[in-house]
Amino acid sequence: MGIQTIYCNANDEDLKKLLIPLLYSENQEISFFAAFTLGSLFVGSADDELISIFLQMYIEKEEYVDSHFFKMLMLGIALLFYRRPDVECCLETMETNYAKHGAILVKGFQFLKTGDPQVVEHLLSEAFCGETDALLESIALLSCSLIGIGDELATQMISRICASSLILESTHLKSVLPLCYALMYPSSPQSTIIDFLERNINCGDINVSISSMFALGVIGAGTVSGRLQKIIDSQYTHFYKDFKAITMLRISNGLLSLGKGLTSISYNLYDKSCIVPKNFIGLFATTFLMFDTFSSPLFKGHTYLFYLLNQSFVPKYMYTEKKVHVRIGLPVSTVGIVGDPKTISSMQTHTTPVILNCTERAEIDESSYTTIFEDVVLLKDN
């Protein structure tokens, strides 16, 4: 886990030689987690050697599919195809009962952030046609969420599609929908989603309740929202006898005041124009392990896996080497507008360092090589 956290997206051949022997370990937990680690190290590389080994493991170790760590193998395969629609995955044609499950997850990673409605239609038709398969339908909804992230219009479209799945009145869909919201709206609380999650917590099914608690924590991470705090605090009296629920409530409470309000969860950079693989993997891996909380390793001897979420933490504060003036306001869409339109409204001028909330955008008030106020800002003297 330490190697995965430090060297994620490193493409280091020496680490590959070090970890490949662990794939053949007799301990299945070590074997599957090594696959996830290698997938993280070589994310988006479509490495032929690793794909061959992983697919062979996928066939030979199908008997362990009920183990939650088997999902780490599925995730390891999908990570190799991260944003690589040009590479064909032969997983769907393989003779195994769970070939379709892995293929749908891979498809979601291949078309991540594209917002392609045809891919969404394909995934839903593959999962929801025929007999009901709880795992397949859950993976399909999560994969659809991957396609919509990073684009506001696509996110709204996917959000409505996921919400409409509740018409089927299936418990597993009720529990996976909060996880979809957690992926699409990290540290971005919206009143309609909060209302839905608040109702979901008190639905009577503990699996749905825990998923909703996790989603509330991720969506409100670092916001120190009084409303979310009130919702979480009110649940302690209802779930004080359930160890898993209490654990999740404490984690959600901690996420709410993440870094005392100076840190948030995000995988986007440069005004949502690109995704940081390491941050995204940390959030998705934790969310993926939230499937079926009754058998999840997060609540059965492997609580430390919540530390995967640390990879997606980013600071909300912005600072420069020397104090400069910055304009802070609400973002304005400039798509299709000619000239040099304003990109923020309701502006206020502050001096660095400053703290930005989830709905705010900042611009340098002085001349600079770049006006985007994230990560690194290069200033030039007038």
Long-range contacts (C-beta under 8 A, 24 or more apart in sequence): 1-33, 1-37, 1-304, 1-305, 1-307, 1-308, 3-37, 3-41, 4-36, 4-37, 4-40, 4-41, 5-307, 5-308, 5-310, 5-311, 7-41, 8-40, 8-41, 8-43, 8-277, 8-278, 8-281, 8-311, 9-40, 9-41, 9-43, 9-44, 9-277, 9-278, 10-41, 11-41, 11-42, 11-45, 12-41, 15-41, 16-41, 16-42, 16-50, 20-53, 23-53, 23-57, 28-61, 28-64, 28-67, 28-69, 28-70, 29-67, 29-69, 29-297, 31-57, 31-61, 31-73, 32-64, 32-67, 32-69, 32-70, 32-72, 32-73, 32-76, 33-69, 33-72, 35-72, 35-73, 35-76, 35-77, 36-72, 36-73, 36-75, 36-76, 36-79, 36-285, 37-76, 38-76, 39-75, 39-76, 39-77, 39-78, 39-79, 39-80, 40-76, 40-79, 40-278, 40-281, 42-79, 42-80, 43-79, 43-80, 43-82, 43-277, 43-281, 44-79, 44-80, 44-81, 44-82, 44-83, 44-84, 44-277, 45-80, 46-80, 46-81, 46-84, 46-87, 47-80, 50-80, 51-77, 51-80, 51-89, 54-80, 55-90, 55-91, 55-94, 58-91, 58-94, 58-96, 58-98, 58-102, 59-94, 59-95, 59-96, 62-96, 62-97, 62-98, 65-97, 65-98, 66-295, 68-289, 68-291, 68-292, 68-295, 68-296, 68-297, 69-297, 71-288, 71-289, 71-291, 72-285, 74-101, 74-102, 74-105, 75-105, 75-284, 75-285, 75-288, 77-102, 77-105, 77-106, 78-102, 78-105, 78-106, 78-108, 78-109, 79-109, 79-281, 81-106, 81-109, 81-110, 82-109, 82-110, 82-112, 82-277, 83-109, 83-110, 83-112, 83-113, 84-110, 85-110, 85-111, 85-114, 100-126, 100-136, 101-135, 101-136, 101-139, 104-136, 104-139, 104-140, 104-143, 105-139, 105-142, 105-143, 107-143, 108-139, 108-142, 108-143, 108-144, 108-145, 108-146, 108-147, 109-143, 109-146, 111-146, 111-147, 112-146, 112-147, 112-149, 112-275, 113-146, 113-147, 113-149, 113-150, 113-151, 113-275, 114-147, 115-147, 115-148, 115-151, 115-153, 115-154, 115-157, 116-147, 117-157, 119-147, 120-144, 120-147, 120-148, 120-157, 120-158, 120-161, 123-147, 124-161, 132-170, 134-170, 134-172, 135-291, 137-165, 137-170, 137-172, 137-173, 137-176, 138-172, 138-173, 138-175, 138-176, 138-291, 141-165, 141-173, 141-176, 141-177, 141-180, 142-176, 142-179, 142-180, 142-183, 142-287, 142-288, 144-180, 145-180, 145-183, 145-184, 146-183, 146-284, 148-184, 149-183, 149-184, 149-267, 149-275, 150-268, 150-272, 150-275, 151-272, 155-184, 155-185, 158-184, 159-184, 163-196, 171-205, 171-207, 171-208, 174-200, 174-203, 174-205, 174-208, 175-205, 175-207, 175-208, 175-211, 175-293, 176-211, 176-291, 178-208, 178-211, 178-212, 178-214, 178-215, 179-211, 179-214, 179-215, 179-287, 179-290, 179-291, 181-215, 181-219, 182-214, 182-215, 182-218, 182-219, 182-283, 182-287, 183-283, 183-284, 183-287, 185-219, 186-218, 186-219, 186-221, 186-264, 186-265, 186-266, 186-267, 186-283, 186-312, 187-218, 187-219, 187-220, 187-221, 187-222, 187-223, 187-264, 187-265, 187-266, 187-358, 188-219, 188-358, 188-359, 189-219, 189-220, 189-223, 189-225, 189-228, 189-358, 190-219, 193-219, 194-219, 194-220, 194-227, 194-228, 194-231, 198-231, 201-231, 201-235, 202-238, 206-242, 206-244, 206-245, 206-293, 207-292, 207-293, 207-294, 209-239, 209-245, 210-244, 210-245, 210-248, 210-290, 210-293, 211-290, 211-293, 213-245, 213-248, 213-249, 213-252, 214-248, 214-251, 214-252, 214-287, 214-290, 216-252, 217-248, 217-251, 217-252, 217-253, 217-254, 217-255, 217-256, 218-255, 218-265, 218-283, 218-287, 220-252, 220-255, 220-256, 221-255, 221-256, 221-258, 221-263, 221-264, 221-265, 222-255, 222-256, 222-257, 222-258, 222-259, 222-261, 222-262, 222-263, 222-264, 222-265, 222-316, 223-256, 223-261, 223-264, 223-357, 223-358, 224-256, 224-257, 224-260, 224-261, 225-256, 228-256, 229-253, 229-256, 232-256, 243-299, 244-293, 244-299, 247-299, 247-303, 251-306, 258-313, 259-313, 259-315, 259-316, 261-316, 261-355, 262-315, 262-316, 262-317, 262-355, 263-313, 263-314, 263-315, 263-316, 264-313, 264-314, 264-315, 264-316, 264-358, 265-309, 265-312, 265-313, 265-314, 266-312, 266-314, 267-312, 269-374, 269-375, 270-372, 270-374, 270-375, 271-331, 271-361, 271-372, 271-374, 278-311, 279-311, 279-312, 279-314, 280-312, 281-308, 281-311, 282-308, 282-309, 282-310, 282-311, 282-312, 283-309, 283-311, 283-312, 316-355, 316-356, 316-357, 317-353, 317-354, 317-355, 317-356, 318-352, 318-353, 318-354, 318-355, 318-356, 318-362, 318-373, 318-374, 319-352, 319-353, 319-354, 320-352, 320-353, 320-377, 320-379, 321-379, 322-379, 323-351, 323-352, 324-351, 324-352, 324-364, 324-365, 324-366, 324-379, 325-349, 325-350, 325-351, 325-364, 325-365, 325-366, 326-350, 326-351, 326-352, 326-354, 326-362, 326-363, 326-364, 326-365, 326-373, 327-362, 327-363, 327-364, 327-365, 328-354, 328-356, 328-360, 328-361, 328-362, 329-360, 329-361, 330-359, 330-360, 330-361, 331-359, 331-360, 331-361
